[in-house]
Amino acid sequence: MSNYPDTYRYTKEHEWVSVEGDLGTVGLTFHAQQELGDIVYVDLPKLGLQVEQGKALGSVESVKAVSDIYAPVSGEVAEINDALTSAPEKLNEDPHGAAWLVKLKLANPGEVQNLMTAAEYQTYIGAES
């Protein structure tokens, strides 16, 4: 089975977005959490924050490094995954499922089309490593 759901879109900074209606669920890719190692802290934005595509919306800290999380699409933070504050290691366990980071009310749904498909992303990370 592929680690990368075909219905998601991916960024070169290793975030994914899954869109349902006008809501985009954002998370870190399997590749990102693998590269980071054991994740020990997640800093997520406040509800209502307006984020811009490509701009930092939070960060993750692992035993190796601190990395910014970039918004794959523009929008307003409609929901955050509170479970990650007390259990950041969930990002290592289920990065494309239960360990989503935020849900954004999309400002410009067309932005999603500029992101990579699962196949394109897998080619990208294959070329990167």
DRENFIKOL-353757 format. One record per atom (N, C-alpha, C, O, CB): x, y, z. Coordinates in steps of 0.05 Angstrom, whole numbers, padded with zeros to 5 digits, always signed. Each point is the difference from the previous one (the first is absolute). Glycine has a CB too. Example, Ala and Ser with C-alpha at 12.3 -4.5 7.8 and 13.67 -1.06 7.14 Angstrom:
+00264-00114+00156
-00018+00024+00000
+00018+00024+00000
+00021+00000+00013
-00059-00023+00012
+00031+00044-00039
+00016+00024+00001
-00015+00022+00014
+00010+00022+00004
+00014-00035-00047
***
This chain:
+00017-00024+00000
-00017+00024+00000
+00018+00025+00000
+00021+00001+00013
-00058-00026+00011
+00028+00045-00038
+00014+00025-00002
-00003+00015+00027
-00021+00000+00012
+00014+00002-00062
+00029+00011+00058
-00002+00018+00023
-00013+00026-00006
-00006+00016+00018
+00047-00037-00001
-00047+00026-00043
-00009+00026-00008
-00028-00002-00014
-00002-00008-00023
+00050+00023+00017
-00069-00009+00021
-00027-00002-00011
-00003+00017-00026
+00008+00023-00002
-00026-00030+00048
+00006-00006-00066
-00003+00013-00027
-00019+00024+00001
+00002+00017-00017
+00006-00061-00003
-00025+00046+00040
-00019+00022+00001
+00012+00025+00013
-00013+00021-00001
-00024-00055+00004
+00061+00031+00008
+00013+00023+00012
+00017+00014-00021
+00007-00011-00020
-00006-00012+00065
+00006+00049-00039
+00019+00015-00016
+00023+00007+00018
-00003+00002+00025
-00033+00017-00055
+00060-00017+00019
+00025+00002+00015
+00017+00025-00008
-00002+00009-00022
+00002-00059+00027
+00016+00059+00015
+00018+00023-00005
+00029-00009+00000
+00006-00022+00009
-00040+00053+00012
+00051-00015-00032
+00029-00005+00000
+00011+00002+00028
+00022-00010+00005
-00018+00026-00052
-00019-00003+00065
+00009+00002+00028
-00010-00023+00017
+00004+00000+00024
-00003+00050-00029
-00014-00069-00008
-00009-00025+00013
-00024+00002+00018
-00002-00013+00021
+00049+00000-00023
-00066+00030-00007
-00027+00000+00012
-00020-00012-00020
+00006-00001-00024
+00006+00042+00053
-00034-00050-00018
-00022-00009-00017
-00025+00015+00006
-00003+00011+00022
+00024-00057-00026
-00040+00046-00015
-00026+00011+00005
-00021-00018-00013
+00003-00010-00022
+00015+00057+00024
-00039-00052+00013
-00023-00016-00010
-00024+00019+00001
-00007+00011+00021
+00026-00056-00005
-00032+00049-00039
-00022+00019-00001
-00027-00013-00002
-00005-00019-00015
+00036+00050-00008
-00049-00022+00041
-00028-00008-00001
-00017+00025+00002
+00000+00014+00020
+00010-00059+00002
-00024+00051-00044
-00016+00025-00001
+00019+00024+00001
+00019+00002-00016
-00058-00025+00038
+00034+00041-00003
+00018+00024+00002
+00019-00003+00024
+00011+00020+00009
-00047+00008-00030
+00040-00053+00030
+00018-00005+00023
+00024-00017-00009
-00004-00021-00013
-00035+00024+00044
+00063+00006-00024
+00024-00015-00007
+00013-00010+00026
+00007+00016+00017
+00000+00011-00059
-00003-00053+00044
+00014-00012+00023
+00029-00001-00008
+00007-00010-00021
-00048-00017+00036
+00058+00037+00003
+00029+00002-00005
+00016-00018+00019
-00007-00002+00024
+00000+00050-00040
+00028-00060+00005
+00017-00016+00017
+00028-00002-00011
+00006+00011-00021
-00045-00037+00035
+00056+00012+00001
+00028-00005-00009
+00001-00027-00014
-00015-00018+00007
+00034+00046+00031
-00002-00030-00058
+00001-00025-00015
+00016-00021+00016
+00015+00005+00018
-00017+00020-00061
-00002-00050+00034
+00014-00023+00011
+00030+00005-00002
+00016-00005+00018
-00054-00026-00030
+00047+00041-00011
+00028+00006-00006
+00011+00021+00021
+00022-00003+00010
-00029-00007-00059
-00009+00031+00054
+00009+00021+00019
+00004-00011+00027
+00021+00005+00013
-00046+00029-00039
+00006-00050+00036
+00003-00010+00028
+00023-00020+00001
+00013-00002+00021
-00062+00009-00013
+00054-00022-00030
+00022-00018-00001
+00027+00015+00002
+00018-00008+00015
-00046-00025-00043
+00030+00054+00013
+00024+00017+00000
+00005+00013+00027
+00023+00002+00009
-00029+00006-00058
-00016+00001+00062
+00003+00014+00025
+00008-00018+00023
+00014+00008+00019
-00049+00024-00035
+00026-00057+00015
+00004-00018+00022
-00022+00003+00021
-00022+00009-00007
+00072-00007-00001
-00044-00009+00033
-00020+00001+00021
-00009+00029+00005
+00016+00017+00009
+00004-00059+00012
-00046+00047-00025
-00011+00027+00004
-00008+00003+00029
-00014-00017+00011
-00003+00018-00059
+00026+00021+00060
-00004+00004+00029
-00018+00024+00007
-00009+00002+00022
+00054-00023-00015
-00049+00038-00027
-00017+00024+00005
-00011+00010-00026
+00013+00000-00021
+00015+00012+00061
-00053-00003-00039
-00014+00012-00023
-00011+00027+00008
-00014+00002+00020
+00003-00048-00039
+00017+00067+00004
-00010+00027+00005
-00020+00006-00023
+00008+00004-00023
+00035+00011+00047
-00068-00013-00017
-00021+00004-00020
-00011+00029+00003
+00001+00012+00021
-00013-00061-00021
+00001+00060-00022
-00011+00027+00001
-00026+00002+00016
-00012-00020+00006
+00034+00028-00051
-00030+00016+00051
-00025+00005+00014
-00023-00001-00020
+00003+00006-00024
+00021+00023+00058
-00047-00036-00023
-00025+00000-00016
-00005+00028-00011
+00004+00020+00014
-00023-00058+00013
+00009+00039-00052
-00006+00026-00012
+00023+00013-00014
-00004+00020-00014
-00030-00015+00049
+00058-00015-00031
+00024+00012-00013
-00003-00003-00031
-00007-00021-00010
+00036+00011+00051
-00023+00032-00055
+00000-00001-00029
+00028-00008-00009
+00020+00012+00008
-00056+00024-00012
+00039-00058-00011
+00026-00008-00010
+00001+00002-00030
-00020-00002-00014
+00025-00029+00053
+00019+00035-00049
+00005+00004-00028
+00015-00024-00011
+00018-00011+00013
-00017+00061-00007
-00008-00059-00030
+00014-00022-00012
+00030+00004+00000
+00010+00021-00008
-00050-00030-00021
+00055-00011+00038
+00029+00002+00000
+00012+00013+00025
+00025+00000+00003
-00028+00001-00052
-00013+00010+00066
+00010+00014+00024
-00002-00019+00024
-00017-00018+00000
+00003+00063-00018
+00031-00041+00038
+00001-00017+00024
-00026+00003+00015
-00011+00022+00003
+00061-00018+00000
-00061-00027+00007
-00024+00001+00016
+00004-00013+00027
-00017+00000+00017
-00010-00001-00058
+00051-00010+00045
+00007-00013+00026
+00027-00013-00003
+00014+00005-00019
-00063-00012+00030
+00055-00010+00008
+00025-00015-00001
-00002-00026+00015
-00017-00005+00016
+00042+00048-00019
-00006-00061-00004
+00003-00025+00014
+00028-00003+00009
+00019+00009-00013
-00055-00031-00015
+00039+00011+00052
+00027-00004+00011
+00004-00030+00004
-00016-00014+00011
+00015+00059+00012
+00024-00054-00033
+00007-00028+00003
+00026-00001+00016
+00011+00020+00007
-00034-00033-00050
+00032-00011+00049
+00026-00003+00014
+00023+00010-00017
+00021+00006+00010
-00039-00045+00015
+00013+00042-00051
+00021+00009-00019
-00001+00030-00005
+00021+00013-00001
-00022-00058-00020
-00023+00057+00018
-00002+00027-00010
-00027+00012+00005
-00019-00014+00008
+00053+00004-00043
-00036+00036+00031
-00026+00014+00000
-00005+00007-00030
+00017+00012-00013
-00013+00006+00062
-00028-00024-00058
-00007+00006-00028
-00026+00015-00001
-00019-00006+00014
+00043-00034-00030
-00025+00060-00002
-00025+00015-00004
-00019-00018-00016
+00008-00017-00015
+00016+00061+00016
-00050-00039+00004
-00021-00012-00015
-00011+00022-00018
-00007+00021+00010
-00005-00056+00026
+00010+00030-00062
-00009+00020-00019
-00028-00006-00009
-00007-00024-00004
+00054+00032-00011
-00063+00013+00011
-00027-00004-00010
+00000-00008-00029
+00010+00015-00017
-00027+00019+00050
+00005-00057-00040
-00001-00008-00028
-00020+00017-00016
+00002+00002-00024
+00011-00048+00038
-00032+00058+00000
-00020+00017-00012
-00006+00023+00019
+00006-00001+00024
-00026-00038-00049
+00008+00060+00014
-00008+00023+00017
-00027-00005+00012
-00017-00013-00011
+00044+00044-00018
-00031-00019+00053
-00026-00003+00012
+00000+00008+00029
+00020+00010+00011
-00030-00046-00042
-00012+00031+00044
-00003+00006+00029
+00000-00026+00016
-00013-00019-00008
-00014+00061-00003
+00042-00042+00033
+00002-00023+00017
-00027-00005+00013
-00009+00016+00017
+00059-00008-00008
-00063-00030-00017
-00027-00006+00010
+00000-00020+00022
-00018-00001+00017
+00001+00011-00062
+00039-00026+00046
+00002-00021+00021
+00029-00007+00003
+00015+00000-00020
-00062-00018+00009
+00055+00011+00035
+00027-00010+00005
-00002-00028+00013
-00020-00005+00014
+00039+00053-00010
+00000-00064-00008
+00000-00027+00011
+00013+00001+00028
+00024-00003+00004
-00021-00018-00050
-00020+00027+00066
+00009+00002+00028
+00014-00025+00010
+00017+00002+00018
-00054+00030-00010
+00030-00055-00018
+00012-00025+00009
+00031+00001-00003
+00014-00013+00016
-00056-00011-00029
+00052+00039-00006
+00029+00001-00005
+00015+00016+00022
+00024-00004+00003
-00033+00000-00052
-00005+00021+00064
+00014+00015+00021
+00009-00018+00022
+00022+00003+00011
-00050+00037-00022
+00011-00060+00018
+00008-00018+00021
+00013-00026-00011
+00013-00014+00016
-00051+00032+00011
+00035-00023-00052
+00012-00024-00012
+00012+00005-00028
-00010-00010-00020
-00023-00018+00046
+00055+00045-00027
+00012+00007-00026
+00011-00024-00015
+00003+00001-00024
+00008+00043+00044
-00005-00066-00005
+00011-00024-00013
-00020-00013-00020
+00007-00016-00016
+00021+00009+00057
-00054+00015-00039
-00020-00010-00019
+00008+00007-00028
-00007-00015-00019
-00029+00020+00054
+00051+00017-00039
+00009+00008-00027
+00018-00022-00011
+00001-00003-00025
-00004+00051+00038
+00018-00062+00003
+00017-00021-00010
-00016-00026-00005
+00007-00016-00017
+00031+00035+00043
-00061-00022-00012
-00015-00024-00003
-00020+00000-00023
-00004-00020-00014
+00009+00015+00063
-00018+00028-00053
-00022+00001-00020
-00001+00028-00014
-00020+00014+00003
-00006-00048+00024
+00048+00041-00041
+00002+00027-00011
-00022+00007-00021
-00006+00023-00004
+00054-00026+00013
-00059-00017-00023
-00020+00006-00020
-00028-00006+00009
-00019-00001-00015
+00053-00010-00019
-00037+00006+00060
-00027-00006+00011
-00006+00016+00025
-00005+00024-00002
+00009-00069-00017
-00004+00032+00042
-00008+00012+00025
+00018+00024+00008
-00009+00016+00016
-00009-00060-00002
+00042+00046-00025
+00019+00021+00008
-00001+00024-00019
+00021+00013-00004
+00008-00048+00025
-00052+00041-00032
-00003+00025-00016
+00006+00023+00019
-00002-00003+00025
-00032-00017-00057
+00042+00043+00021
+00008+00023+00016
-00022+00020+00004
-00008+00006+00022
+00054-00013-00038
-00056+00018-00007
-00021+00020+00001
-00019-00004-00023
+00005-00014-00019
+00027+00047+00040
-00056-00021-00017
-00019+00001-00022
-00004+00030-00007
-00004+00017+00017
-00020-00060-00002
+00027+00048-00041
-00002+00028-00010
-00025+00004-00016
-00007-00017-00017
+00056+00021+00017
-00064+00018+00005
-00021+00008-00018
+00013+00014-00024
+00012+00021+00003
-00047-00015+00036
+00034-00019-00062
+00015+00009-00023
-00008+00028-00010
-00023+00006-00003
+00027-00054-00009
+00017+00064+00008
-00004+00027-00011
-00001-00001-00030
-00014+00016-00013
+00037+00004+00053
-00007-00038-00052
+00001-00002-00029
+00003-00030-00008
+00023-00010-00002
-00002+00056-00001
-00043-00060+00000
+00001-00029-00005
+00017-00007-00025
+00010-00023-00001
-00055+00020+00022
+00049+00021-00039
+00016-00005-00024
+00029-00005+00006
+00014-00013-00016
-00046+00041-00009
+00042-00019+00048
+00028-00004+00008
+00007-00030+00001
+00023-00007-00005
-00024+00050+00030
-00018-00059-00018
+00005-00029+00003
+00010-00012-00026
+00017-00018+00000
-00053+00016+00034
+00027+00013-00057
+00008-00011-00026
+00030+00004-00005
+00012-00014-00017
-00058+00023+00000
+00059+00010+00031
+00028+00006-00004
+00018-00019+00015
+00025+00000-00003
-00037+00047-00004
+00000-00064+00024
+00016-00018+00017
+00004-00027-00015
-00013-00006-00019
-00005+00028+00061
+00037-00037-00032
+00007-00026-00012
-00020-00022+00006
-00012+00000+00022
+00060+00013-00020
-00052-00030-00021
-00016-00025+00005
+00018-00019+00016
+00023+00005+00003
-00051+00001-00047
+00016-00027+00053
+00015-00020+00015
+00023-00011-00016
+00022-00003+00009
-00063-00009+00017
+00036+00006-00052
+00020-00011-00018
+00023+00020-00004
+00024-00007+00001
-00059-00022-00024
+00028+00054+00019
+00020+00021-00004
+00017+00004+00025
+00024+00003-00001
-00055+00020-00032
+00018-00024+00056
+00014+00003+00026
+00020-00023+00004
+00022+00005+00008
-00062+00020+00011
+00031-00049-00024
+00017-00023+00004
+00024+00001-00019
+00022-00008+00007
-00061-00019+00007
+00035+00037-00038
+00023+00004-00019
+00018+00022+00011
+00025-00003+00000
-00054-00010-00039
+00018+00034+00050
+00015+00022+00011
+00017-00010+00024
+00024+00006+00000
-00060+00027-00014
+00025-00047+00032
+00016-00009+00023
+00020-00022-00007
+00020-00003+00012
-00058+00015+00018
+00031-00026-00051
+00019-00020-00011
+00025+00014-00011
+00022-00010+00003
-00060-00022-00013
+00033+00054-00004
+00021+00015-00013
+00016+00015+00022
+00024+00005-00004
-00051+00000-00039
+00014+00002+00065
+00012+00016+00021
+00020-00017+00016
+00021+00010+00009
-00062+00019-00007
+00033-00054+00003
+00017-00016+00019
+00024-00013-00013
+00015-00014+00013
-00056+00005+00012
***
